[in-house]
Amino acid sequence: MKDFILLMHADTTSPERDADWEAYIGRLIETGSFQGGSSIGQGQAFRKQGDAAPLTRQLTGFIKIQAENLEVARAALAGNPTFESGGTVEIRELVVS
């Protein structure tokens, strides 16, 4: 199994409902793929020297899942409230080195 992170963006075309999140997370827990997640609040970007890149304000939350591959992780978007509301969900594999 591989670890993936789903990054939710703040670009939905219709409102999300809290109840939809509860059902979606519950389904991920039932399948054993849910590994954690959270909403993302305010923050700042830092760099040791010079100006830091601007903070990515469009990210609203993340979910960590386990899946066999990217295609299986993509299938886990079914029912995701951000995705279902017309928003962007970025999927990234978490690479352990």
PATIZA-656598 format. One record per residue: residue number from 1; residue in three letters; x, y, z of N, C-alpha, C, O in turn; chain. Coordinates in Angstrom, 3 decimals, decimal comma. Each point is the difference from the previous one (the first is absolute). Layout:
N
[NUM "ALA" [X Y Z] [X Y Z] [X Y Z] [X Y Z] "A"]
...
This chain:
97
[1 "MET" [0,836 -1,182 0,000] [-0,836 1,182 0,000] [0,879 1,243 0,000] [1,083 0,025 0,585] "A"]
[2 "LYS" [-1,580 0,991 -1,253] [0,699 1,279 -0,051] [-0,819 1,038 0,765] [-1,213 -0,141 0,153] "A"]
[3 "ASP" [1,884 1,170 0,320] [-0,665 1,105 0,668] [-0,206 1,139 -0,989] [0,894 0,340 -0,775] "A"]
[4 "PHE" [-2,088 0,242 0,816] [-0,352 1,139 -0,848] [-0,613 1,085 0,874] [-0,599 -0,282 1,038] "A"]
[5 "ILE" [0,759 1,511 -1,470] [-0,655 1,116 0,666] [-0,946 0,658 -1,002] [0,370 0,267 -1,143] "A"]
[6 "LEU" [-1,586 -0,014 1,592] [-0,995 0,703 -0,802] [-0,034 1,432 0,511] [-0,292 0,231 1,174] "A"]
[7 "LEU" [0,583 0,721 -2,031] [0,031 1,414 0,376] [-1,237 0,690 -0,563] [-0,158 0,108 -1,216] "A"]
[8 "MET" [-0,718 0,359 2,101] [-1,221 0,657 -0,429] [0,252 1,485 -0,227] [0,623 0,669 0,825] "A"]
[9 "HIS" [-1,116 -0,158 -1,958] [0,146 1,408 -0,362] [-1,303 0,748 0,258] [-1,075 -0,599 0,031] "A"]
[10 "ALA" [1,178 1,893 0,149] [-1,154 0,867 0,285] [-0,589 0,551 -1,295] [-0,110 1,215 -0,171] "A"]
[11 "ASP" [-0,269 -2,110 -0,742] [-0,532 0,476 -1,279] [-1,285 -0,723 -0,394] [-0,266 -0,188 -1,187] "A"]
[12 "THR" [-0,526 -0,217 2,167] [-1,241 -0,703 -0,314] [-0,980 0,928 -0,713] [0,014 1,215 0,196] "A"]
[13 "THR" [-0,858 -1,810 -1,020] [-1,000 0,779 -0,722] [-1,363 -0,051 0,677] [-0,915 0,727 -0,386] "A"]
[14 "SER" [0,775 -1,589 1,402] [-1,208 -0,036 0,820] [0,421 -0,310 1,436] [1,080 -0,550 0,214] "A"]
[15 "PRO" [-1,916 0,892 0,777] [0,383 -0,167 1,401] [0,169 -1,465 0,410] [-0,691 -0,885 -0,505] "A"]
[16 "GLU" [1,617 0,651 1,424] [0,185 -1,318 0,601] [-0,841 -0,069 1,273] [-0,266 1,025 0,627] "A"]
[17 "ARG" [-0,154 -2,241 -0,244] [-0,767 -0,180 1,236] [0,800 -0,840 0,988] [0,641 -0,977 -0,387] "A"]
[18 "ASP" [-0,679 1,359 1,670] [0,727 -0,744 1,032] [-0,409 -1,466 0,030] [0,846 -0,876 0,176] "A"]
[19 "ALA" [-2,134 0,602 -0,344] [-0,483 -1,382 0,033] [0,643 -0,837 -1,105] [0,229 -1,196 0,182] "A"]
[20 "ASP" [0,059 1,811 -1,312] [0,647 -0,725 -1,092] [1,418 -0,404 0,385] [0,464 -1,080 -0,367] "A"]
[21 "TRP" [0,230 1,955 1,114] [1,344 -0,333 0,464] [-0,034 -1,182 0,961] [0,837 -0,898 -0,089] "A"]
[22 "GLU" [-1,797 0,893 1,002] [-0,109 -1,102 0,966] [-0,205 -1,323 -0,719] [0,636 -0,997 0,341] "A"]
[23 "ALA" [-1,521 0,978 -1,338] [-0,259 -1,224 -0,751] [1,228 -0,436 -0,792] [0,324 -1,187 -0,040] "A"]
[24 "TYR" [0,359 2,141 -0,588] [1,180 -0,315 -0,815] [1,124 -0,568 0,868] [0,575 -1,038 -0,326] "A"]
[25 "ILE" [-0,266 1,713 1,417] [1,066 -0,480 0,895] [-0,383 -1,367 0,569] [0,846 -0,888 0,110] "A"]
[26 "GLY" [-2,112 0,721 0,248] [-0,468 -1,289 0,513] [0,232 -1,126 -0,992] [0,411 -1,095 0,385] "A"]
[27 "ARG" [-0,671 1,358 -1,662] [0,221 -1,012 -1,033] [1,484 -0,333 -0,138] [0,365 -1,167 -0,146] "A"]
[28 "LEU" [0,498 2,200 0,193] [1,442 -0,259 -0,081] [0,482 -0,816 1,196] [0,867 -0,862 -0,144] "A"]
[29 "ILE" [-1,426 1,131 1,320] [0,359 -0,774 1,193] [-0,440 -1,452 -0,167] [0,757 -0,920 0,308] "A"]
[30 "GLU" [-1,985 0,714 -0,797] [-0,525 -1,358 -0,200] [0,852 -0,807 -0,959] [0,175 -1,203 0,195] "A"]
[31 "THR" [0,358 1,841 -1,231] [0,827 -0,721 -0,976] [1,431 -0,205 0,483] [0,765 -0,738 -0,621] "A"]
[32 "GLY" [-0,400 1,388 1,728] [1,350 -0,143 0,540] [1,037 0,876 -0,675] [1,193 -0,139 0,269] "A"]
[33 "SER" [-1,626 1,040 -1,144] [0,970 0,839 -0,711] [0,309 1,305 0,729] [1,040 0,607 -0,257] "A"]
[34 "PHE" [-1,912 -0,162 1,159] [0,182 1,287 0,680] [1,178 -0,066 0,967] [0,079 -0,899 0,837] "A"]
[35 "GLN" [0,834 1,862 -0,961] [1,183 0,066 0,864] [0,082 1,310 0,775] [0,960 0,212 0,741] "A"]
[36 "GLY" [-1,935 0,663 -0,895] [-0,009 1,271 0,715] [-0,309 1,148 -0,929] [-0,120 -0,179 -1,212] "A"]
[37 "GLY" [-0,008 1,357 1,785] [-0,280 1,184 -0,791] [-0,412 1,149 0,886] [-0,176 -0,165 1,207] "A"]
[38 "SER" [0,022 1,336 -1,809] [-0,352 1,181 0,770] [-0,366 1,134 -0,940] [0,382 0,015 -1,170] "A"]
[39 "SER" [-1,134 0,936 1,715] [-0,152 1,285 -0,674] [1,332 0,726 0,115] [0,802 -0,301 0,884] "A"]
[40 "ILE" [-0,567 1,251 -1,772] [1,233 0,787 0,050] [-0,376 1,449 0,275] [-0,781 0,598 -0,739] "A"]
[41 "GLY" [1,340 -0,041 1,804] [-0,297 1,378 0,381] [1,005 0,991 -0,565] [0,751 -0,307 -0,927] "A"]
[42 "GLN" [-0,752 1,495 1,501] [0,914 1,070 -0,410] [1,442 -0,363 0,321] [0,253 -0,847 0,857] "A"]
[43 "GLY" [0,680 1,475 -1,530] [1,411 -0,260 0,247] [0,874 1,017 -0,689] [-0,489 1,003 -0,519] "A"]
[44 "GLN" [1,778 -1,258 0,513] [0,974 0,850 -0,670] [1,041 -0,882 -0,662] [0,212 -1,139 0,415] "A"]
[45 "ALA" [0,434 1,661 -1,436] [1,088 -0,700 -0,682] [1,329 0,620 0,439] [0,102 1,217 0,148] "A"]
[46 "PHE" [0,902 -2,050 0,057] [1,302 0,468 0,479] [1,114 -0,537 -0,873] [-0,124 -1,053 -0,626] "A"]
[47 "ARG" [1,212 1,798 0,599] [1,197 -0,405 -0,732] [1,185 0,521 0,792] [-0,065 1,098 0,553] "A"]
[48 "LYS" [1,147 -1,862 -0,486] [1,162 0,398 0,789] [0,593 1,308 -0,508] [0,344 0,876 0,795] "A"]
[49 "GLN" [-0,221 -0,737 -2,117] [0,536 1,229 -0,583] [-0,904 0,455 -1,132] [-0,488 -0,819 -0,779] "A"]
[50 "GLY" [0,268 2,104 0,688] [-0,818 0,557 -1,070] [-1,487 -0,148 0,280] [-0,414 -0,463 1,062] "A"]
[51 "ASP" [-0,361 0,865 -2,035] [-1,455 -0,066 0,133] [-0,502 -1,405 -0,289] [0,443 -0,654 -0,945] "A"]
[52 "ALA" [-1,369 0,205 1,771] [-0,614 -1,311 -0,207] [-1,032 0,080 -1,115] [-0,541 1,068 -0,287] "A"]
[53 "ALA" [0,278 -2,201 -0,332] [-1,085 -0,072 -0,985] [-1,311 0,330 0,712] [-0,123 -0,236 1,201] "A"]
[54 "PRO" [-0,844 0,772 -1,917] [-1,265 0,342 0,654] [-0,700 -1,236 0,553] [0,096 -1,091 -0,562] "A"]
[55 "LEU" [-0,789 1,280 1,655] [-0,769 -1,063 0,639] [-1,113 -0,449 -0,949] [-0,674 0,833 -0,608] "A"]
[56 "THR" [0,487 -2,120 0,484] [-1,069 -0,532 -0,838] [-1,298 0,066 0,791] [-0,258 -0,852 0,851] "A"]
[57 "ARG" [-0,551 1,853 -1,127] [-1,230 0,220 0,758] [-1,172 -0,842 -0,484] [-1,027 -0,072 0,675] "A"]
[58 "GLN" [1,163 -0,570 -1,839] [-1,118 -0,745 -0,537] [-0,185 -1,361 0,657] [-1,046 -0,622 -0,189] "A"]
[59 "LEU" [2,026 0,134 0,957] [-0,133 -1,300 0,654] [-0,847 0,133 1,257] [0,255 0,857 0,846] "A"]
[60 "THR" [-1,265 -1,716 -0,733] [-0,903 0,076 1,149] [0,087 -1,214 0,904] [-0,480 0,044 1,133] "A"]
[61 "GLY" [1,081 -1,126 -1,605] [0,101 -1,198 0,823] [0,739 -1,108 -0,712] [0,307 0,091 -1,189] "A"]
[62 "PHE" [-0,024 -1,159 1,954] [0,672 -1,152 -0,579] [-0,534 -1,275 0,636] [-0,494 0,002 1,128] "A"]
[63 "ILE" [0,606 -1,076 -1,874] [-0,309 -1,334 0,497] [1,124 -0,909 -0,447] [0,408 0,039 -1,160] "A"]
[64 "LYS" [0,096 -0,855 2,067] [1,016 -0,983 -0,336] [-0,693 -1,353 -0,121] [-0,741 -0,413 0,891] "A"]
[65 "ILE" [0,994 -0,273 -2,009] [-0,580 -1,316 -0,212] [1,079 -0,989 -0,425] [1,099 0,394 -0,388] "A"]
[66 "GLN" [-1,422 -1,671 0,466] [0,835 -1,048 -0,566] [-0,743 -0,603 -1,177] [-1,207 -0,231 0,067] "A"]
[67 "ALA" [1,933 -0,021 -1,143] [-0,583 -0,596 -1,199] [1,085 -0,754 -0,749] [1,189 0,277 0,159] "A"]
[68 "GLU" [-1,607 -1,223 -0,967] [0,950 -0,789 -0,793] [0,778 0,852 -0,999] [1,193 -0,213 -0,216] "A"]
[69 "ASN" [-1,893 1,195 -0,399] [0,638 0,817 -1,030] [-0,822 1,283 -0,190] [-1,012 0,208 0,669] "A"]
[70 "LEU" [1,462 0,635 -1,583] [-0,665 1,273 -0,246] [-1,433 -0,189 -0,498] [-0,882 0,784 0,350] "A"]
[71 "GLU" [0,645 -1,798 -1,151] [-1,347 -0,233 -0,516] [-0,973 -0,336 1,132] [-1,139 0,468 -0,003] "A"]
[72 "VAL" [1,576 -1,267 0,959] [-0,842 -0,352 1,147] [-0,204 1,235 0,883] [-1,096 0,221 0,514] "A"]
[73 "ALA" [2,144 0,579 -0,339] [-0,132 1,248 0,761] [-0,981 0,933 -0,698] [-0,794 0,666 0,665] "A"]
[74 "ARG" [0,835 -0,607 -1,981] [-0,923 0,840 -0,782] [-1,438 -0,460 0,205] [-0,909 0,825 0,098] "A"]
[75 "ALA" [0,700 -2,127 -0,034] [-1,343 -0,545 0,215] [-0,544 0,396 1,372] [-1,214 0,061 0,192] "A"]
[76 "ALA" [2,108 0,209 0,764] [-0,423 0,411 1,349] [-0,604 1,399 0,008] [-0,527 0,427 1,027] "A"]
[77 "LEU" [0,588 0,299 -2,145] [-0,605 1,332 -0,068] [-1,524 -0,062 -0,074] [-0,669 0,996 0,274] "A"]
[78 "ALA" [0,113 -2,148 -0,640] [-1,466 -0,120 -0,066] [-0,592 0,317 1,370] [0,326 -0,650 0,993] "A"]
[79 "GLY" [-1,188 1,643 -0,951] [-0,626 0,413 1,249] [0,748 1,081 0,753] [-0,521 0,540 0,975] "A"]
[80 "ASN" [1,739 -0,209 -1,407] [0,746 1,072 0,669] [-0,761 1,305 -0,212] [-0,210 0,402 -1,144] "A"]
[81 "PRO" [-0,215 0,277 2,229] [-0,823 1,193 -0,148] [0,622 1,112 -0,842] [-0,718 0,671 -0,741] "A"]
[82 "THR" [2,011 -0,461 0,831] [0,636 1,019 -0,835] [-0,098 -0,399 -1,465] [-0,400 0,807 -0,839] "A"]
[83 "PHE" [0,760 -2,034 0,530] [-0,046 -0,516 -1,367] [-1,427 0,019 -0,542] [-0,238 0,447 -1,122] "A"]
[84 "GLU" [-0,708 -0,934 1,925] [-1,398 -0,073 -0,432] [-0,627 1,383 -0,157] [-0,977 0,157 -0,732] "A"]
[85 "SER" [1,537 0,855 1,420] [-0,501 1,374 -0,107] [0,701 0,789 -1,096] [-0,110 1,226 -0,048] "A"]
[86 "GLY" [0,829 -1,916 -0,833] [0,650 0,652 -1,126] [1,377 0,555 0,305] [0,570 0,720 -0,820] "A"]
[87 "GLY" [-0,029 -1,040 1,977] [1,317 0,515 0,391] [1,136 -0,923 -0,397] [-0,208 -1,141 -0,412] "A"]
[88 "THR" [1,409 1,665 0,547] [1,218 -0,726 -0,328] [0,497 -0,781 1,205] [0,040 0,516 1,117] "A"]
[89 "VAL" [0,338 -1,766 -1,356] [0,693 -0,804 1,003] [1,273 -0,499 -0,660] [-0,036 -0,725 -0,994] "A"]
[90 "GLU" [1,143 1,122 1,558] [1,320 -0,394 -0,508] [0,411 -1,283 0,722] [-0,108 -0,077 1,224] "A"]
[91 "ILE" [0,572 -0,921 -1,957] [0,473 -1,242 0,605] [1,498 -0,082 -0,198] [0,505 0,128 -1,115] "A"]
[92 "ARG" [0,203 -0,345 2,223] [1,466 -0,136 -0,050] [0,411 -1,266 0,740] [-0,511 -0,285 1,083] "A"]
[93 "GLU" [1,428 -0,471 -1,665] [0,554 -1,156 0,694] [1,010 0,515 1,016] [0,795 0,891 -0,296] "A"]
[94 "LEU" [-0,832 -1,461 1,495] [0,980 0,330 1,025] [1,148 -0,992 -0,128] [-0,161 -1,188 0,280] "A"]
[95 "VAL" [1,305 1,675 -0,697] [1,150 -0,843 -0,280] [0,900 -0,052 1,221] [0,442 1,035 0,499] "A"]
[96 "VAL" [-0,177 -2,222 -0,027] [0,894 -0,192 1,140] [1,381 -0,287 -0,545] [0,194 -0,913 -0,802] "A"]
[97 "SER" [0,775 1,718 1,257] [1,365 -0,245 -0,486] [0,896 -0,506 1,096] [1,180 -0,256 -0,237] "A"]
